[in-house]
Structures are given as C-alpha cells and as structure tokens.
Amino acid sequence: MTHPLIRHPLRLLAGIAFILWWPFRWIWRGWWNGLTAFGKYLLTAFLVAAAASLVSLNIPIFHYSVTMLFLFVGAFFYSRLFCPRLILTANCPRTVKAGEKCTVSAKLQNVNSISGYEIITGFDRAPRHITVLDCDAIAIGGRDSATTELKFIPEERGRYLLGNLNAFTLFPFGLFRRQVNVRNSGPSEISITALPKFHRIEHLDLPFKRKTDEGIKLAERSGQSNEYFGSRDYRPGDSVRRFDHRAWGRLGAPTVREYEMEHRDSSVLFLDTTLPHAATRRRSPQFEAAVSITAALADYLCEQNRLDGCLLCGRRSVHEPGASVTLEDMLEALGIVEHETESGFEPSAAQVVESTSSRFVLVLLAWDEPRRALVKRLLERGARVKVVLVSEEQVNETESREPELLPGNLHPDNLCVTWLHPEKISSGEATSV
C-alpha cells in the first residue's frame, strides 16, 4: 500500500520545507543577530578551512579548523553558563531632530555575584531609517552597577517604535552577541519622534503689520496680559491680591478689581497635506520640503511672537484657536504628519475658513482652482493672507494677483504669494520668504 505522502508530492514537499524551516530560521537569526562582525569573519574562515581539510586530515589546515571549532564551542557555552542578571533603567528623550544624534542613557544593576564583561546596550531589531552607532563596552562586577550610553541617528522624520532596550555581552573573545538576562524597570517599550529638519528663516514678508505698543510687547514675554475692567463686591474665594482698597474705603464694603483678557488677532499657520498627484513613494520630496518650510515658519513666528493661534495640518487641528502654542508641540505634529489624497483638501479648506482669525500663513502644494478658491474666500472675509507655494512649477506675482482673485473692495496688499522650489528649501537657500 502506497504511503499518502508519496501519492501527494506537494504534501511531501510541504512537510520537508516545514522541517527544514526551523533550523534555517535558527541559523539565519544567529548569523545576523547572534554573531559579531569579527565572529562572522572567523566563522567564514573556519568553514573554508573545514572544506579544505576534507581532502586530507594530514595537512596543517585541518589543525587550524579544529582549533577554531573548539574556540567557537567554548565561547558559546561560556556565554550561556556565566551570564549575569541585570536590572536596566533607560532614559530616552521624547523627541529629537532628524539627522541629529540621540543619546539614550541606561543604568545597569547586577543582581547576582557573577561579573559581566564587555556589556553593551542595544535594541533587538532597530527600525528602518535608524542608524545605531557603536556603543562602548563596560564591565559590571557582582552586585555592582554601571551607566552606559547608546547613540543612534534617525535619518528621517517620523515616530519610531524602538521596543525594549536590552543588554548584550561580547565576552569572551568578542565572537557572539549574547543577550543577558535583563529586567526593565522603566517603560516596556521606547518610542521617539524625529522632528523635521529645517533651516532658520532670517526674513519673512507678511501682508500685515503688528500694531502693538511697547507695554503689550513686554507683557507677551511673560504670558497673557490683562486689562483693568472695573470693580465689584467681594465674593468668597477671591484672591486677596485683587482687593481694591480705595473703593473699599469709599463704599465701606470689601471690593475687588476685575480684569479683562486683552484680545489679539491670532495668526493661523496652515500646511497643505494633499498632493496634487498621487505619490508612488512613501515620502515625496515636494511634501517633505513643505513640511520643512512649515517648521521654519513656525520657528520664526514663535520667536517673533506672531503666532498666537493654531496650526492646522490637513484634517488635523493641532491647536484650537486661542490656545497656547508651543514650538515643541508644533514640530512634534509636523514630525508625524503624512500626505493625503486630493479629496482631503475640501475638509481642510472648510476648517480654515471656519477659523475666527484674520491673519493666515498658508503653505500650499499647488496653485489650482480649489486652493485659489480658498484664498479668495479668506480675502472676501477681509483677512490678510500670506501664501508660501512649494512647487516645481513657478507662479509669478502677476498670476497670483489676478483680478478675479481679489474683490474690488480689497487692497492688493492683503495678499502676498511667495514661490519656493523644493530643492531650494532642502539646500537651505530659502532664508528670505
């Protein structure tokens, strides 16, 4: 009677592949994760020597292959038998600028009496676009502690899930990268946000001027400024610092001062995240340049105290109008923003029009009909608009100020359009916008 596997060759091949998959997977992971660079070179030399020694056992190369075999076997079992147990506490920054070096400090506490030598820290599998730099190896005595640092560079902006930070030992001989027994006392997983790279802007041509006196300028440096509104009767819970002693003496009853928050027009910084044409690549150079110039505009406006409103990235509102705006929050939002399809521009435009601000700085990716309609609707409201067009197709000043775009009752100075090529932004030449 014929065996069922013989009658079905595909089942036989699938069974053989399943049996061979596990040792192949173990060898593959051991080659890439378990061996150091020196160990890979030495293992390759051992395999070549072993193949050459098959001709005859009397040639000297056979003795070299046997020596290297005992060296590998001894190092493998020593790293498994004499392995310390560590408690790891990692301290990683929340954000870092893309292309810059990030340092993760780790404190290692040895909980047993076995000393650890050539201890390094690292991630199990570093994500793409993360370049891990060499880490200095340290030694930890029994019941002792030590501190080490791991440095890496995120090549692109985005949010990276780094996973657990582990400790490895290279002892002895630096052949194997053996993971030691580690218990993490901090967060289970480490994540970091790479902020976009940008070059600082030296001059920004805006279609609106700031009309404030020196007193308001000084008040902006310490926060919101309040203006005296009037006095009223004292209520339980009012601060004693707000007592109006003159009115108290005049009326014969406790009186407190009331203040009104001074109103200021907010400037909305808007990033267009809808590409005119579907991008085949994950990151479009045009969109990355738009994100970079938006980060530079946010840095300039925050430094000049001109950004008092919200930052809008496509359909996502990072800050509601009137809320406090910090540069760190805006850069973090720009670090994770992704481009959308063309159909997503209408909700974004509606969100901008609904804003109560009268000053807008728009970073657009095209100068087509939907975007021109958005600018026109803002101008009809009496708003002043600064448009930064990031595109490979140039738009001159005459085309951007065509008569049908500007209503008759608005002055042309309410609109200012600046065209920037993506390569000019990436090279850092766009210092004046």
Phi and psi in degrees as a GROMACS rama.xvg file:
@    title "Ramachandran Plot"
@    xaxis  label "Phi"
@    yaxis  label "Psi"
@TYPE xy
-77.4288  137.868  THR-2
-66.5245  144.143  HIS-3
-59.8135  -33.7735  PRO-4
-67.7316  -30.0425  LEU-5
-73.4915  -34.2857  ILE-6
-71.1962  -22.3488  ARG-7
-122.42  90.6397  HIS-8
-59.6627  -32.5236  PRO-9
-65.0352  -38.4855  LEU-10
-64.8439  -38.5407  ARG-11
-63.7655  -44.8975  LEU-12
-65.4819  -38.1427  LEU-13
-65.5051  -38.6122  ALA-14
-65.7038  -41.549  GLY-15
-65.0998  -41.4432  ILE-16
-64.4677  -37.4224  ALA-17
-66.634  -37.9456  PHE-18
-70.0422  -39.4175  ILE-19
-79.8293  -15.0501  LEU-20
-67.3216  -40.3991  TRP-21
-67.4962  -47.9162  TRP-22
-65.8208  -33.7689  PRO-23
-65.7912  -39.8779  PHE-24
-65.4401  -39.8678  ARG-25
-65.2032  -42.4116  TRP-26
-66.8145  -40.9538  ILE-27
-63.1227  -47.873  TRP-28
-67.0599  -35.6725  ARG-29
-66.8605  -34.8634  GLY-30
-69.629  -44.6429  TRP-31
-85.3079  -32.2513  TRP-32
-111.022  -27.2178  ASN-33
-92.4591  -21.7827  GLY-34
-106.136  143.532  LEU-35
-82.067  174.312  THR-36
-63.0905  -40.9839  ALA-37
-64.8421  -38.5295  PHE-38
-65.3355  -35.5764  GLY-39
-66.1192  -42.7601  LYS-40
-63.5768  -42.5461  TYR-41
-69.9785  -36.4406  LEU-42
-67.1143  -37.9237  LEU-43
-63.1611  -42.506  THR-44
-63.4128  -37.1498  ALA-45
-64.8949  -42.7591  PHE-46
-64.9356  -39.0685  LEU-47
-65.4349  -43.057  VAL-48
-65.8086  -38.8241  ALA-49
-65.8614  -38.8067  ALA-50
-66.3009  -37.8693  ALA-51
-71.5996  -29.9407  ALA-52
-76.4478  -9.10946  SER-53
-67.4768  -19.9848  LEU-54
-65.4412  -46.9283  VAL-55
-157.944  141.565  SER-56
-80.8706  -4.75662  LEU-57
-91.1328  -11.5283  ASN-58
-78.5039  150.219  ILE-59
-62.0196  -25.7325  PRO-60
-65.7074  -21.2022  ILE-61
-64.955  -39.0117  PHE-62
-66.9853  -35.9376  HIS-63
-64.3358  -41.5792  TYR-64
-66.1425  -39.0709  SER-65
-66.054  -40.0742  VAL-66
-61.5865  -45.1894  THR-67
-66.2496  -32.5176  MET-68
-64.294  -47.2907  LEU-69
-63.8309  -33.3693  PHE-70
-64.6061  -43.8996  LEU-71
-68.1052  -43.5336  PHE-72
-65.7817  -41.6164  VAL-73
-64.4001  -43.4123  GLY-74
-66.5287  -35.7893  ALA-75
-65.5035  -48.7808  PHE-76
-73.2876  -32.0842  PHE-77
-65.4771  -41.4622  TYR-78
-67.3084  -21.5222  SER-79
-89.8429  -34.6978  ARG-80
-81.9383  -39.1977  LEU-81
-110.741  71.0038  PHE-82
-117.276  125.258  CYS-83
-73.3401  163.776  PRO-84
-112.323  127.988  ARG-85
-124.646  151.014  LEU-86
-110.081  121.081  ILE-87
-109.467  130.75  LEU-88
-122.201  114.044  THR-89
-104.214  146.329  ALA-90
-129.723  106.795  ASN-91
-119.884  135.562  CYS-92
-64.8613  154.244  PRO-93
-78.5324  -33.9639  ARG-94
-134.792  156.688  THR-95
-154.096  148.4  VAL-96
-76.7543  135.559  LYS-97
-59.6127  134.924  ALA-98
88.9774  -6.59918  GLY-99
-105.017  160.306  GLU-100
-78.6404  133.736  LYS-101
-114.891  136.513  CYS-102
-116.723  127.01  THR-103
-110.284  117.55  VAL-104
-92.0918  139.252  SER-105
-134.028  133.174  ALA-106
-104.777  125.207  LYS-107
-110.486  127.8  LEU-108
-118.286  118.181  GLN-109
-83.6723  121.854  ASN-110
-98.5387  -4.23115  VAL-111
-125.09  -179.297  ASN-112
-87.0541  -3.05037  SER-113
-81.9247  124.457  ILE-114
-75.2725  148.147  SER-115
-113.679  136.087  GLY-116
-122.95  149.039  TYR-117
51.7254  53.5434  GLU-118
-89.3738  129.503  ILE-119
-128.223  161.443  ILE-120
-112.044  154.596  THR-121
-179.028  172.374  GLY-122
-95.9181  153.175  PHE-123
-58.8614  -53.2149  ASP-124
-142.889  107.81  ARG-125
-67.9078  139.171  ALA-126
-66.0034  169.033  PRO-127
-65.4147  152.328  ARG-128
66.3366  19.8428  HIS-129
-118.236  119.576  ILE-130
-103.882  112.207  THR-131
-87.9238  125.753  VAL-132
-84.8125  165.73  LEU-133
-64.5361  140.233  ASP-134
-111.275  137.742  CYS-135
-72.4559  132.927  ASP-136
-80.863  140.162  ALA-137
-125.444  164.928  ILE-138
-116.614  138.262  ALA-139
-125.46  121.054  ILE-140
-75.93  170.509  GLY-141
-63.8553  134.368  GLY-142
57.0976  30.8963  ARG-143
-119.763  173.302  ASP-144
-135.283  158.353  SER-145
-154.324  162.461  ALA-146
-122.835  136.786  THR-147
-137.868  169.818  THR-148
-130.28  142.608  GLU-149
-119.304  127.721  LEU-150
-117.902  137.559  LYS-151
-147.9  164.68  PHE-152
-128.009  118.257  ILE-153
-79.1023  122.587  PRO-154
-76.1989  -31.7008  GLU-155
-127.947  160.314  GLU-156
-70.5453  161.067  ARG-157
138.573  176.546  GLY-158
-103.103  126.14  ARG-159
-114.746  129.573  TYR-160
-96.235  105.827  LEU-161
-86.6306  -14.5761  LEU-162
78.0836  -154.104  GLY-163
-83.2633  144.724  ASN-164
-92.1547  121.618  LEU-165
-116.325  166.142  ASN-166
-113.428  141.536  ALA-167
-130.202  152.826  PHE-168
-118.736  139.307  THR-169
-102.483  0.839336  LEU-170
-84.7088  138.817  PHE-171
-97.7522  163.989  PRO-172
67.969  -3.25442  PHE-173
66.0159  32.6263  GLY-174
-92.2074  -42.5062  LEU-175
-110.928  150.732  PHE-176
-108.969  83.4016  ARG-177
-92.2353  126.666  ARG-178
-77.0546  129.634  GLN-179
-87.7818  167.855  VAL-180
-74.1013  111.489  ASN-181
-123.213  138.116  VAL-182
-120.955  117.276  ARG-183
-81.581  126.889  ASN-184
-94.4968  -7.85031  SER-185
-99.6333  -151.902  GLY-186
-65.3778  149.488  PRO-187
-66.3206  -34.815  SER-188
-133.904  144.37  GLU-189
-106.168  129.391  ILE-190
-129.558  150.848  SER-191
-144.38  147.076  ILE-192
-109.917  121.643  THR-193
-88.1083  117.632  ALA-194
-76.2385  154.595  LEU-195
-68.7364  148.101  PRO-196
-80.6835  139.493  LYS-197
-154.546  156.592  PHE-198
-106.623  137.103  HIS-199
-67.5153  146.249  ARG-200
-94.2616  134.642  ILE-201
-92.8585  -31.2918  GLU-202
-144.435  136.247  HIS-203
-128.807  120.002  LEU-204
-88.3958  107.635  ASP-205
-107.819  146.157  LEU-206
-82.1914  10.9697  PRO-207
-137.955  148.414  PHE-208
-111.21  153.21  LYS-209
-89.4833  117.053  ARG-210
-106.512  86.3956  LYS-211
-137.827  154.359  THR-212
-92.4404  176.354  ASP-213
-66.687  -33.0282  GLU-214
-62.7884  -40.0532  GLY-215
-68.973  -36.8717  ILE-216
-61.8357  -41.3256  LYS-217
-67.7914  -35.6051  LEU-218
-67.9993  -32.173  ALA-219
-66.6223  -23.0715  GLU-220
-71.4922  -25.2874  ARG-221
-108.341  -4.43835  SER-222
135.779  -159.193  GLY-223
-69.7689  145.43  GLN-224
-104.364  141.516  SER-225
-110.999  148.775  ASN-226
-121.31  138.424  GLU-227
-64.0039  128.481  TYR-228
-108.687  -39.4375  PHE-229
167.622  -169.821  GLY-230
-125.165  154.522  SER-231
-148.495  173.716  ARG-232
-69.6998  151.328  ASP-233
-68.1853  138.775  TYR-234
-122.872  145.107  ARG-235
-56.7237  131.251  PRO-236
102.895  -11.9579  GLY-237
-68.7131  145.075  ASP-238
-69.7498  141.371  SER-239
-69.2694  -19.2985  VAL-240
-71.5604  -15.7821  ARG-241
-97.2582  10.7015  ARG-242
-65.4362  133.199  PHE-243
-98.9822  94.2868  ASP-244
-67.5885  -34.4159  HIS-245
-65.5196  -45.9616  ARG-246
-66.8944  -33.1676  ALA-247
-62.7194  -45.7206  TRP-248
-68.8338  -30.7118  GLY-249
-77.5324  -38.0085  ARG-250
-95.9097  -20.1203  LEU-251
78.5804  18.6317  GLY-252
-142.031  148.936  ALA-253
-58.0837  130.547  PRO-254
-134.316  141.961  THR-255
-123.793  154.871  VAL-256
-84.3915  147.867  ARG-257
-115.221  141.585  GLU-258
-122.947  151.182  TYR-259
-118.841  132.111  GLU-260
-66.278  127.267  MET-261
-69.6419  133.71  GLU-262
-89.1609  132.903  HIS-263
-134.872  142.324  ARG-264
-68.8975  135.625  ASP-265
-94.9002  149.602  SER-266
-105.225  123.491  SER-267
-97.4872  125.72  VAL-268
-102.084  119.061  LEU-269
-120.05  131.556  PHE-270
-110.146  125.5  LEU-271
-81.2745  116.272  ASP-272
-105.261  7.76434  THR-273
-102.786  115.349  THR-274
-75.5286  141.161  LEU-275
-61.3441  -33.7094  PRO-276
-126.842  147.347  HIS-277
-62.1235  128.703  ALA-278
-89.1055  129.845  ALA-279
-78.9424  -27.9136  THR-280
-90.5078  158.818  ARG-281
-66.6585  -39.4582  ARG-282
-121.539  116.275  ARG-283
-86.2497  134.429  SER-284
-58.7656  -34.8529  PRO-285
-65.713  -44.3436  GLN-286
-68.9446  -38.336  PHE-287
-64.4303  -36.8329  GLU-288
-66.1686  -37.6379  ALA-289
-65.0112  -40.257  ALA-290
-64.7248  -40.2142  VAL-291
-64.5027  -44.7863  SER-292
-70.8547  -30.0929  ILE-293
-65.7482  -41.3897  THR-294
-63.6817  -37.9795  ALA-295
-67.2061  -38.9961  ALA-296
-65.3127  -41.0566  LEU-297
-63.3152  -39.8466  ALA-298
-64.0873  -42.778  ASP-299
-68.258  -45.6954  TYR-300
-67.4153  -38.0402  LEU-301
-67.358  -37.7517  CYS-302
-67.3204  -35.2773  GLU-303
-88.3197  4.98539  GLN-304
56.4038  38.2574  ASN-305
-105.484  -10.691  ARG-306
-102.954  99.1085  LEU-307
-112.424  -2.30915  ASP-308
-109.62  -124.628  GLY-309
-126.576  161.019  CYS-310
-111.926  126.122  LEU-311
-112.732  126.108  LEU-312
-117.331  97.3933  CYS-313
61.9314  -125.75  GLY-314
-82.3948  -7.39904  ARG-315
-99.7438  127.423  ARG-316
-96.4403  114.955  SER-317
-79.1875  -39.8936  VAL-318
-133.525  132.005  HIS-319
-74.2401  151.855  GLU-320
-58.4691  134.275  PRO-321
89.8856  -9.67667  GLY-322
-81.9496  159.845  ALA-323
-69.9445  137.783  SER-324
-114.408  126.766  VAL-325
-117.628  143.87  THR-326
-64.731  -35.3322  LEU-327
-63.2298  -41.9298  GLU-328
-66.5794  -38.2941  ASP-329
-68.6486  -42.1159  MET-330
-65.893  -35.3517  LEU-331
-66.6781  -38.1725  GLU-332
-67.3141  -38.9755  ALA-333
-69.0384  -24.2633  LEU-334
-69.7621  -24.9704  GLY-335
-112.584  0.400105  ILE-336
-72.5801  143.948  VAL-337
-126.474  156.642  GLU-338
-75.2781  157.931  HIS-339
-123.063  178.149  GLU-340
-79.4377  168.151  THR-341
-64.3449  -25.7639  GLU-342
-69.2745  -13.6103  SER-343
-85.6622  1.71635  GLY-344
-77.3482  -33.3418  PHE-345
-61.9974  -46.5763  GLU-346
-61.7448  -34.4462  PRO-347
-66.3217  -43.8664  SER-348
-63.7753  -39.4306  ALA-349
-64.7867  -35.769  ALA-350
-67.726  -35.5081  GLN-351
-70.0613  -43.1814  VAL-352
-64.5613  -34.2183  VAL-353
-73.2968  -11.6438  GLU-354
-67.3167  146.378  SER-355
-86.6922  2.29298  THR-356
-75.4453  159.668  SER-357
-116.374  7.00475  SER-358
-133.548  129.072  ARG-359
-134.258  140.399  PHE-360
-121.781  108.511  VAL-361
-106.381  128.687  LEU-362
-106.04  106.15  VAL-363
-109.394  154.591  LEU-364
-102.005  -6.47384  LEU-365
-158.767  166.503  ALA-366
-123.375  57.4026  TRP-367
-98.0404  -171.489  ASP-368
-64.5503  -45.4643  GLU-369
-61.1439  -37.3749  PRO-370
-75.7566  -34.5913  ARG-371
-67.9558  -34.3267  ARG-372
-65.9729  -37.2093  ALA-373
-62.4331  -46.158  LEU-374
-63.072  -39.6015  VAL-375
-64.5762  -41.925  LYS-376
-64.324  -36.0334  ARG-377
-68.9789  -38.5527  LEU-378
-68.6347  -35.0171  LEU-379
-65.4866  -25.4406  GLU-380
-76.0354  -9.55039  ARG-381
90.8513  13.523  GLY-382
-81.6544  158.668  ALA-383
-105.583  130.136  ARG-384
-125.182  130.984  VAL-385
-111.661  120.042  LYS-386
-110.741  125.639  VAL-387
-110.708  108.816  VAL-388
-96.2919  116.306  LEU-389
-103.583  103.008  VAL-390
-159.221  155.945  SER-391
-80.056  -19.1068  GLU-392
-93.3037  121.721  GLU-393
-76.7415  141.587  GLN-394
-121.403  118.449  VAL-395
-80.1791  171.872  ASN-396
-67.3678  -33.9472  GLU-397
-67.2983  -42.0976  THR-398
-66.4922  -34.7023  GLU-399
-75.945  -16.9681  SER-400
-113.013  37.8734  ARG-401
-67.1134  153.039  GLU-402
-60.3268  -38.0305  PRO-403
-71.4728  -14.4169  GLU-404
-82.3213  -31.053  LEU-405
-105.241  118.037  LEU-406
-62.5076  159.533  PRO-407
-67.2893  -26.8096  GLY-408
-88.4777  5.58103  ASN-409
-111.136  142.396  LEU-410
-79.5537  141.872  HIS-411
-59.6079  -20.7662  PRO-412
-70.4774  -6.34778  ASP-413
-72.3972  -13.2739  ASN-414
-126.263  135.144  LEU-415
-137.248  121.379  CYS-416
-116.636  128.908  VAL-417
-124.507  126.56  THR-418
-99.1574  133.259  TRP-419
-131.57  134.756  LEU-420
-82.2619  141.662  HIS-421
-57.0155  -36.9794  PRO-422
-67.5456  -31.8703  GLU-423
-66.6845  -35.9607  LYS-424
-71.2417  -43.7207  ILE-425
-65.442  -34.1347  SER-426
-80.9218  -6.83937  SER-427
83.4758  15.6303  GLY-428
-84.61  -12.6408  GLU-429
-86.1809  68.5184  ALA-430
-89.9561  -17.1939  THR-431
-125.101  118.67  SER-432
